[in-house]
Amino acid sequence: YGDARHSLPRLEVVAGSEIPEPYRGLLVHDRDMTRTLEAHHGDAIRLRTWATGVQDGIYRRMVGLLLEHSGRPVEFGATRVHLDRFPEPWRGLILAGERPLGGILNAWGIAYRSSPSAFFRTDGDERIWEALSLKGPVTLYGRRNTLSDPQGNPLADILEILPPAISNDSTSPAIAR
């Protein structure tokens, strides 16, 4: 958001216990979101990159995480990755923007910790609505999370926002069809 000179949408910080299900089970934990979303949806996750930039060793990107088979969006993410903490070939894989960061770390067996520091609700903005295939404002839930190496050095800071819970009702007004 800062690189694009856009203001973040209004975020209302809430306690994890105030987040309703199914969002609480998907957000209030110390696991990475890639594995969590893959387990929840029973499908692999792929990445759609909306914006990127590198400055002073920090790689910033706005992404959508999509289900591999249906292409349905399951997360909007805004990420700052500390590139100097990753040797090749991992740095190249991250910059390629084809796989979620958690997927890269998991596939290569890179040790890390996931530490959520805040939970929030928001109505989002045009960028988030587009990434999540929404027609307009709807209550969304998310978290701020830091991935760190075993020594506690931050690898990435991530803002993770989930789409509205999708029921089997295809007439849901919030979802763009």
Stockholm file with secondary structure:
# STOCKHOLM 1.0

chainA/1-177         YGDARHSLPRLEVVAGSEIPEPYRGLLVHDRDMTRTLEAHHGDAIRLRTWATGVQDGIYRRMVGLLLEHSGRPVEFGATRVHLDRFPEPWRGLILAGERPLGGILNAWGIAYRSSPSAFFRTDGDERIWEALSLKGPVTLYGRRNTLSDPQGNPLADILEILPPAISNDSTSPAIAR
#=GR chainA/1-177 SS CTTTTCCCCCEEEECGGGSCTTHHHHHSSSSCHHHHHHHHHTSCEEEEEEEEEEETTEEEEEEEEEETTTCCEEEEEEEEEEGGGCCTTHHHHHHHTCSCHHHHHHHTTCCCEEEEEEEEEECCCHHHHHHTTBSSCCCEEEEEEEEECTTSCEEEEEEEEECCCCCSCTTCTTBCC
#=GC SS_cons         CTTTTCCCCCEEEECGGGSCTTHHHHHSSSSCHHHHHHHHHTSCEEEEEEEEEEETTEEEEEEEEEETTTCCEEEEEEEEEEGGGCCTTHHHHHHHTCSCHHHHHHHTTCCCEEEEEEEEEECCCHHHHHHTTBSSCCCEEEEEEEEECTTSCEEEEEEEEECCCCCSCTTCTTBCC
//
